[in-house]
Amino acid sequence: MPAADAGWQVYGGSKRSDHYSTLTQIDTSNVKYLKTAWVYHTGDADYAAHSQIQCNPIVVNGVLYGTTPRLKLIALDAKTGQRKWVFDPVGNANTSPGSFGTNNNRGVTYWESGDDKRILYVAGSNIYAINATDGQPIKSFGTDGKIDLHNDLGKYAQDLYVTATTPGIIYKDTYIIGSRVNETADAAPGHIRAYDVRTGKLKWVFHTIPYPGEFGYNTWDDPQAYQHIGSANSWAGFSMDEDKGVLFAPTGSAAYDFYGGKRLGAGLFANCLLAIDAATGKLIWHYQVIHHDIWDKDLPTAPVLVTVKQNGKDIDAIAQPTKHGFVFVLDRATGKPLFPVKETPVSTVSELKGEKPWPTQPIPELPVPFTRQHFTDKDINPYLSADSKEEILKRLHTYRYGSMFLPPGKKPSVIFPGFDGGAEWGGPAYDPTTGLLYINANEMAWIMTMIDAQPFEPKAENFRQAGERLYTNNCMGCHGQDRKGTGNYPSLINIGAKYKDDQITSLLQNGRRMMPSFKQLDAQERQAIISFITNNASTGTNTFVPSNKAVDPYLNIPYQMTGYNKFLSQEKYPAIAPPWGTLNAINLNTGKMIWRIPLGDDPDFAQKGRPATGTENYGGPVVTAGGLVFIAATKDAKIRAFNKRNGKLVWEADLPASGFATPSIYAIGGRQYLVIACGGGKLGTKSDDAYVAFALPK
């Protein structure tokens, strides 16, 4: 039996980010009897716009706190699913009309001191402090209960896109938060900030792009880079060694993602795992997993605090998964690798002028990679027709392929592991009793192509001509040259039939989920883009008058990527052979793979009697002392339980929509629950608005 009451008080299960539950009531012998205990519908799904819920809810003192598709904060009775209160940031009097962008949200943060109990979470560009008892803003925090995330980043960041998808973390009375920013050249800096949890006053800032005199500043060839280059942000969340007061922060690439000619050098602290003094913000150590990243290989998830046995000794360590399928296992005190890592020579030949790829990249010998590392002629999907396989092979031979570190260029290159992992933001689970790390992975090949940007040259333009130029430089990377959408980004064809001009203007100003805001564009530039994408004949011929605003030369990137294009067959099936999603168990003491299975199943191939293919997946696993690994995450709208020792499937249940989130596990009154957010919306799946909890029959 579990403890009478056991919560899930922190995003990811604990500040160790281990996704581990000590509860044992549900085990391998009885998991098959799990039934739905309750369902809560938020009532605010946006079905037309493919809304999502990516939240890993927390459970504190019998109350579940989570977020909805439109970023309302909810408090539910975790035993029954009955709503206690809801906070709506859009309806809040402190939110200016038209200023709110619906970013994805993956969780919230709880803090208490005596009777003062607070939830801190991000919606739009604001951190809100909400009374955990009644759902009211705490006015003494920041300005009327909120902090604008644009603050404390410098003046030029005020009109740029800044939000946070992953919740902050608490150290004593300090709230530490990362950010999500643009990935284009006009990205805000991704500095990590710490605030007083009571007052909202700034305590410290860690510059992820170092200032003069700070360690790492000399790793940028251009001494002025820190004033112009953005991103290198910690968007994936944090873990913490609370006893020692050490924050562990993963960072992403510097902007622009795919061309580094304006940011030459190794580029600390982009693509790093950072160990930071949580009280002061001072750097303790760093480890860079990609040098001069030009592939968007952000560190996608918080690292896990683990204990590794080597030579008869227990070593406190940190395990950091990556998008390219590796786990770096580092000494927690020093940042030194516990398994050999080789600086491996890679191609430095780039056809993009000004680019200087870094000559080596770190490759760990152990643990073994948890994804395939290369796409070759032999990896073509065997389930395709003969004609499709031949077409894929011909196309492949016109691409560059065979290495994950091919510099971007005008000749297309195969990106594998793909833009969305390897590892993704769901993160792994870790069992401290066995030393096993459980991690799900995406194995989808993508294609990257660079083209010349369209520089602005003073000349007569109408709105449509200017809009095409602005679209190419700002929107094409996501929506494609033909506006038909790429990867997980939607088509804009016939967008004028779906949205009115003022609605598109709002999207450009505020962003929504994966789409950042474009506040840096003036009203005329936004209208020009609208004229182009809607083929508006009435405004398209209007004369475009360029503004006189000064243009930062660092923003004049000479090349643009044509879009996040998956490598698919003519029938829109993956070009690469399955599995397209996997669940892996790795022994961190030896670095060896214990088991590896496909995760999920594509219904088109299942109906034909094919073995399980796996599917692309978003959200992570949890592991329990009861011998189970629970995970949803898949496109096929199921939640599953596996025997953690051998990977055998022991239970599965249908969900109302795909659970692109990480489950939470808790107990109330001696009954153990498993809860998952079912928001769907990704990978072309239907959206929904449900939280679903499972338990054994009473």
Beta strands, then each sheet from edge to edge (+ up, - down):
strand 1: 20-21
strand 2: 35-41
strand 3: 58-60
strand 4: 63-67
strand 5: 73-77
strand 6: 83-87
strand 7: 109-113
strand 8: 116-123
strand 9: 126-131
strand 10: 146-148
strand 11: 162-163
strand 12: 169-171
strand 13: 174-177
strand 14: 180-181
strand 15: 192-196
strand 16: 202-206
strand 17: 239-241
strand 18: 246-250
strand 19: 272-277
strand 20: 283-288
strand 21: 304-310
strand 22: 313-321
strand 23: 327-331
strand 24: 341-345
strand 25: 360-364
strand 26: 413-415
strand 27: 429-431
strand 28: 436-442
strand 29: 446-448
strand 30: 450-452
strand 31: 461-462
strand 32: 543-544
strand 33: 559-561
strand 34: 565-566
strand 35: 581-587
strand 36: 592-598
strand 37: 622-624
strand 38: 628-631
strand 39: 638-643
strand 40: 649-654
strand 41: 664-668
strand 42: 671-680
strand 43: 687-695
sheet 1: 1+ 37+ 38- 39+ 40-
sheet 2: 2+ 43- 42+ 41-
sheet 3: 3+ 4- 5+ 6-
sheet 4: 7+ 8- 9+ 10-
sheet 5: 11+ 14-
sheet 6: 12+ 13- 15+ 16-
sheet 7: 17+ 18- 19+ 20-
sheet 8: 21+ 22- 23+
sheet 9: 24+ 25-
sheet 10: 26+ 29- 34+
sheet 11: 27+ 28- 35+ 36-
sheet 12: 30+ 33-
sheet 13: 31+ 32-
end
